[in-house]
């Protein structure tokens, strides 16, 4: 079967016929070259893929929580899904906003109470008008909204109420990593006038698609880089602190066990027991035999500090009376299990 030429190879043949000779082998090499994405040294990346994956998992959790809240509050089925988690510059986020968009400014309080720039949320106009309509008792079927539409004062008041529900799910989504407090500061009606974040400052954009029965929209969450750096620093310190405390706890356990191992404990073997009257004790003489009510080959109990621990057989070791341990007393097995004692059988 004849080989089919690619478009670039056909162009190369036509160029060679017109006098612009270029070897076909070189064209094939160019086609096989691996293309690499150019790295921008002017704005290097600050966050690794692992940290962006952490943010992805956090906002996946947020999508589930916020989706259930929207479904219950606004009486409609909704599904939220994270589209992208991408590092950008703030001017890229700002340039994508129109003059009629509303920017929600959210103050974030960290455990160390450090001062940080606010988190920003932008909700698409179609989504917010649909939720506002449902809040007023409508069905939210009017999804054709002109880009030049401006929110009325009543709609702005309801917008403030709706966005509070969306912000409320943020705390629970972050709680498994760090305790953060989110508070709605204000609604910025002119995004181009917002200046609390530098134009060239690094940010992370989280894009969430909101699919509802009547319409679909999008949430854009802008997290400033300095805020994220402080959050990750606290998370890293807590992780190292937890690892250090665990190591210290293991060292303390070893020290305690070493001190316990060197302690002296009284071990007593009990051959049997019986009861006699005081008169019998008074009349005892050398050579008398006392019946211990115990069979000759019965087990001997070993007591450690007055507590029965082992059972064994009486014998002789290097011309000394000794007891060979055969078993552990059942009661002590339960105590050792609950108290993490270690015993050995011989």
MITIMI-37945 format. One line per field, with one value per residue (C-alpha): x, z, y negated. Coordinates in pm, whole numbers, plus 32768, in hexadecimal, padded with zeros to 4 digits. Each point is the difference from the previous one (the first is absolute). Last residue first. Layout:
% residues N
px = c(X/...);
pz = c(Z/...);
py = c(Y/...);
END
This chain:
% residues 346
px = c(8373/7EE9/8031/7F46/7FC9/7F1B/7F24/7F1D/7EC1/80A5/80D8/7ECE/7F42/8127/8028/7EA8/8053/813C/8121/8080/811A/8101/8105/8020/814A/8096/8178/80FA/8052/7E8C/7F0A/7E8B/7EA4/7F21/7F6C/7EE3/8038/7F88/7F4C/8020/80B0/812A/8029/7F56/805B/7F02/8077/7F49/7F91/80DC/7FE3/7E91/7FAB/7F47/8133/8014/80F5/80F9/80A2/8175/8057/7ED7/7EB1/7F26/7FD5/7FB0/7EF5/7F6C/7FFA/7F25/806C/7FB6/809C/80B5/80D8/815C/8005/812E/8060/80A2/8058/804A/813C/7FE9/80F7/7EF4/7F24/810E/8036/7E8A/7FDF/8122/7F6E/7EAD/809E/80BA/7EBD/7F52/811C/7FE4/7E88/8030/8100/7F17/7EE5/80E0/8076/7E96/7F97/811C/7FA7/7E90/805F/80ED/7EF5/7F08/8101/8063/7E92/7FBD/8139/7F94/7EA8/7ED8/7F0B/7EC3/7F42/7EA3/7F51/7EA3/7F01/7E8C/7EAB/805E/8144/816A/80FD/8160/811C/813A/810E/80FA/8147/80A7/815A/8018/8043/7ECF/8024/7EDD/7F44/7FC3/7E95/7F99/7FEB/7F0A/7EF7/7EDB/80DE/7F24/8075/80B5/7F65/80AB/80C4/80A4/810E/804D/8102/8010/7EBB/7F4F/803E/7EB9/7F3B/8071/7FB6/7E94/7F8D/8088/7EF6/7EEB/8083/7FFB/7E86/7FC5/80E2/7F60/7EAD/806D/8099/7EBE/7F3D/80F5/7FE8/8110/807B/7FCC/80FF/8050/7E90/7F5C/7F48/7FDA/7E99/7F8F/804F/7EC6/7F89/7FC0/80DB/8125/7FD2/802C/8136/8093/7FC2/8088/813A/803F/7FC7/80E1/812A/808B/8149/80A3/8130/80D3/8084/816C/80A4/8046/806C/7F0B/80DB/7ED4/7FAF/7EDE/7F8D/7F44/7F1D/7FD6/7EEE/803B/7EC8/8013/7F70/8154/806C/80F6/8101/80FE/7FFB/8056/8122/806B/8017/8111/7FB9/8012/7EF2/7EFC/7F17/7EA0/7F8A/7EA0/7EB9/7EB6/7EAB/7E9F/7F08/7F4E/80D8/806D/8018/80AA/80E2/8072/8040/80D0/80C2/806C/805A/80B3/80C0/8084/807B/8082/80E1/806F/8068/80B1/80CB/8048/807F/80EA/8083/802B/80EB/7FA7/80D8/8017/80F4/7F84/811D/809D/7ED9/803B/7FB4/7F3F/80CC/7FBD/80AD/8093/7F6C/7F6C/8146/80BA/7F0D/8040/8178/7FDD/7F35/8129/7FA3/8025/7F53/801A/7E8E/8015/80A1/7EEB/7EF7/80B0/801A/7E8F/7FAA/80DD/7F55/7EA8/805E/804F/7F46/80E6/7F9C/7F75);
pz = c(9E99/7FD3/7FD1/807D/7F6B/80AC/7F27/8126/7F69/7F75/8135/80DE/7F2B/8000/8175/8043/7F2B/80C9/7F12/7FB5/802D/80D4/8095/8177/80B7/8139/7FEA/7FAE/7EAF/7FA8/80B9/7FC9/8046/7ECF/7F87/7FF8/7FCC/805E/814F/809F/8150/7F71/7EFA/8072/7F69/8025/800F/7F27/8087/7FF5/8175/801D/80E3/814C/80AB/8106/8116/806E/815B/800D/80F3/80D9/7FD6/813D/8001/7E8C/8037/811D/7F1F/7F0F/7EA6/7EA4/7EBA/7ED3/7EE5/7F69/7FDC/7F4D/804A/7F18/809A/7F01/7FCF/7EFD/7EDC/7EFF/807C/7FBD/7EA0/7FBF/8068/7F21/7ED7/8032/8015/7EB9/7F54/8082/7F87/7EA2/7FFC/8077/7EED/7EF2/8080/8002/7E9F/7F87/80C5/7F6B/7EA0/802A/808A/7EDC/7F0A/8080/7FFC/7E9A/7F99/8083/7F54/7EB9/7FFC/7FDA/7EE7/7FF3/7EB6/8017/7EBE/7F78/7F84/7FCD/8058/809E/808C/7F9A/80BD/7F6F/80EE/7F97/8109/7FAD/80C2/8020/7FC5/801E/7EBF/801E/8178/80DB/80D7/7ECB/7F99/7F12/7ECE/80B8/8015/80CD/8118/80FB/8167/811F/8003/8115/7FE0/8130/7FCC/80C4/7F42/7F3D/8047/8043/7EA2/7F65/813C/7FFE/7E8D/8012/809A/7EDB/7F11/80FE/8035/7E87/8002/8109/7F5E/7EAD/80A5/8063/7EA6/7F5C/80C0/7F94/7E95/7F57/7EB2/7EB6/7EF0/7FC4/7FAF/80C5/7F5B/811E/8060/808F/816A/8094/80C4/8176/804F/805D/7EB4/7F44/80CD/7FAF/7E8A/800A/80AA/7F05/7ECA/808A/802E/8161/8059/814B/8094/8131/80C8/8030/8141/815D/80EF/8105/803F/7FCE/7EB5/7FC7/7E97/7F91/7ED4/7EE8/7F09/7EA5/7F3B/7E85/7F3F/7F9B/7F6E/80A0/7F32/801D/817B/8001/7F0F/80C1/813B/7F77/7FD8/80B0/7F95/80A8/7EE9/7FC8/8162/7FFD/8096/7FCA/803E/802B/8066/8136/803B/8163/7FE0/7EAB/8048/8147/7F61/7EED/80F7/80C6/7ECF/7F51/813C/8014/7E9B/806D/8109/7F18/7EF1/80FF/8071/7E92/7FD2/8122/7F63/7EAE/809D/804C/7FBC/7E83/7F65/7F72/7F3C/7FCD/7F2A/7FA1/7E9A/7FD5/7F5A/7EAC/7FBD/7EA2/7F1B/7F0D/7FF0/7FB5/7EE6/7F70/8015/7F44/7EF1/7FB0/7FB1/7EA0/7FB2/7E82/7FAE/7FE8/8157/808F/7F71/8096/8154/7FF6/7FC2/8126/80E0/7F98/8057/7EF7/7FF5/7FDA/7EEB/8064);
py = c(8808/7F08/7E8E/7ED2/7EA8/7F06/7F22/7FA6/808B/8139/8030/7FE8/80FD/80F2/7FC3/8091/8130/8057/8033/815E/80FA/7F4A/80EC/7FC9/8025/809F/7FE6/8113/7F5E/7FF0/80DE/802B/7F78/7FDC/7EB9/7F09/7E8A/7EA5/8001/7EA3/7FD2/7F47/8110/8143/8152/8118/8169/80F7/8154/8136/8055/7FAB/7ED7/800A/7F64/811A/7FA2/810B/8001/804D/7EEA/7FAF/7F4E/7FEE/7E85/7FFD/8107/7F32/7ECC/80BF/806B/7F7E/8074/7F6D/8081/7FF0/7E87/7F70/7E96/7EFD/7EAE/7EF0/7F32/7EE5/7FF8/8053/7EE4/7EFC/8089/8006/7E95/7F99/80BD/7F60/7EA8/803A/806B/7EC6/7F28/8099/7FC5/7E9C/7FC2/808B/7F28/7ECC/804A/8017/7ED0/7F37/8074/7F9E/7EAA/7FC3/8079/7EFD/7EE7/8056/800E/7EA3/7F7A/80A3/7F5E/80F1/7FAB/80D2/8002/8095/8065/8021/80FA/7FE4/8092/814D/7F7C/8033/7F2C/800D/7FAA/7F44/7FDE/7EEE/7FF3/7EAE/7F6F/7E87/7F3F/7F1B/7FDF/8069/7F04/7F26/803E/7EE8/80E3/80E1/7EEC/8082/8081/80B7/7FE8/80AD/815D/80C0/8144/809F/8106/813C/80CC/8147/80BE/7EB4/7F71/8080/7FAF/7E94/7FCD/8071/7EB7/7F35/8086/7FC2/7E9E/7FCB/8025/7EF4/7EFD/8049/7FC2/7EA1/7FCC/8079/7EFB/7EF1/806C/80CC/7F7E/80BB/7FAF/8171/803F/8115/8121/80F9/7FB4/8150/7FB1/80A0/7ED3/7FE2/7ED3/80E1/80B6/7EB8/7FAD/8156/7FD0/7E9E/8083/8117/7F29/7EEC/80E5/8008/7F56/804E/7F52/8060/7EDF/7F96/807A/7F7B/8112/8084/8136/80E6/7F51/7F10/7FD8/7EC8/8036/7EFE/805B/7F6D/7FAA/7FFA/7ED8/7F70/814E/80F0/80C3/7EE5/801D/8172/7FD3/7EC6/80D3/80DE/8172/8151/80F3/80DC/8068/808A/804C/8090/7F88/80B4/7F69/8081/7EF6/7F87/7ECA/8053/817C/8015/7ED7/809F/8155/7F60/7F2B/8134/80D4/7EE2/7FA8/8165/7FE2/7EAB/809B/811D/7F08/7F25/812E/8051/7E9A/803E/813F/7F55/7F05/7E98/7ED1/800F/7F0C/7EB4/7F62/8156/806A/8169/8062/8144/810D/809A/8149/800B/8109/7F03/7F40/8144/804C/7EA5/803B/8149/7F51/7F25/7E98/7F7F/7EB7/801D/8019/817B/8012/7F27/80E7/812E/7F4F/7FA4/816E/8065/7F01/8080/8165/80FE/814B/812E/80EF/8152);
END
